[in-house]
Each structure stands twice: as structure tokens, then as C-alpha cells.
């Protein structure tokens, strides 16, 4: 659904005007800028995304009817209307096909960077043989 249609749905549930809710619904769908298909949902359409939404918009607001509305309720409504359930980030990550993201297993330059830091910084020592330093 388009954010406008989500906002109309919120108006039917909570009163007020669609503009009271539009910014929240646009926030959920603005990730379409990065991935203009349904995969964009992996970035905010999950339980953690609901908490991020509250951090961004606050816990409550008052609509134009003067009614107190929970941001969480609007966020949950958005995800339920789009997906029919509220997944977790783990649900999205578990669904990834790691055979197609082989770059995730390649070595970066972290060990080299740590070695350079240890040479330049006298008060920090890095044991590159340690099992606690990972690539």
C-alpha cells in the first residue's frame, strides 16, 4: 500500500485526519529509495523497526481530534497491513540466501589495520595471534 492509503486506514481506526499519520507511514516506506521493490521492507518492517519509529516520532501524539494515539499502534498497523504479521530482523536475515552473498565471507583489511594501529600507538598492543581478534 502507498503511505497515503495507510494513513487513511489509520484515520478510520483512530480518527483525526490522514495528515496526522502520513509522516509515520512515509517513514516506513522511505527505504524504497534504496531498494524500490518489496525487499525494502527488510530495513524497517519488523519488530525493531517499531522501536526505531518510536525513537523517531515519540511514544504518543495527539491527532487533530485531540485523541491520544500511540505511535506503536500506527507502526504495528503499517506492518500488519503490508505483511500480515510482524517479523523480527532475525526472520529477514534467516531468509537470506547466503550462497548469493559470497562477498560477506571475504576477508577485509581489519587485521592489517590493527597491525598498523599497533605500530603507531604505543599505549595499545594487539596480539594478532589471538583468537579474540577476528577478521
C-alpha positions, 0 to 999 in steps of 0.5 A: 500500500502507498503511505497515503492509503495507510494513513487513511486506514489509520484515520478510520481506526483512530480518527483525526485526519490522514495528515496526522499519520502520513509522516509515520507511514512515509517513514516506513516506506522511505527505504524504497529509495534504496531498494524500490521493490518489496525487499525494502521492507527488510530495513524497517518492517519488523519488530525493531523497526517499531522501536526505531519509529518510536525513537523517531516520532515519540511514544504518543501524539495527539491527532487533530481530534485531540485523541491520544494515539500511540505511535506503536499502534500506527507502526504495528498497523503499517506492518500488519497491513503490508505483511500480515504479521510482524517479523523480527530482523532475525526472520529477514536475515534467516531468509537470506540466501547466503550462497548469493552473498559470497562477498560477506565471507571475504576477508577485509583489511581489519587485521592489517589495520590493527597491525598498523594501529599497533605500530603507531600507538604505543599505549595499545598492543594487539596480539594478532595471534589471538583468537579474540581478534577476528577478521 
